[in-house]
């Protein structure tokens, strides 16, 4: 891996864009653009993009950390525990 290249940053930025920005556009497609012909297609494609972005970014960070997640779970801070639970729940629900 290159010096200074951090997969955690890619994970954080990628998922922030997907779940913080793209999901808003997907919801707005249905809420405000119902008069347009392809609003359902735009909504569907945005959610597919979000899902196909989320799964690899979650898997990559789990592999990158190379720690058994649940073995070290009790030693994590509360914020990391919550983040881990929400991230893995999202992965399994997708």
Residue, then its C-alpha position, 0 to 999 in steps of 0.5 A: x500500500x502506498x505511503x500516506x494512503x489510508x483506506x479508512x479515509x476512503x471508507x469514511x468519505x465514500x460512505x458519507x457521500x453515499x449516505x449523507x448526500x446521494x440518499x437525499x437526492x434519491x428521496x428527493x426524486x420521489x418527493x419532488x420530481x413525480x411529474x417527470x417521466x423517469x423519476x422512479x428510474x432515477x430513484x432506483x439507480x441512485x439507491x443501486x449506486x448507494x448499495x454498490x458503493x456501501x458494500x465494498x467500502x464496508x468489506x474493505x475496511x473490515x479486511x483492512x483492519x485485520x482484527x477479529x471484530x467481536x474479539x476486540x469489541x469489548x475493548x473499543x470505545x462506545x463510539x466505535x462499538x456503535x459505528x461497528x454495529x450500525x455498519x455491520x447491520x447495514x451491510x447485512x440488510x443490504 
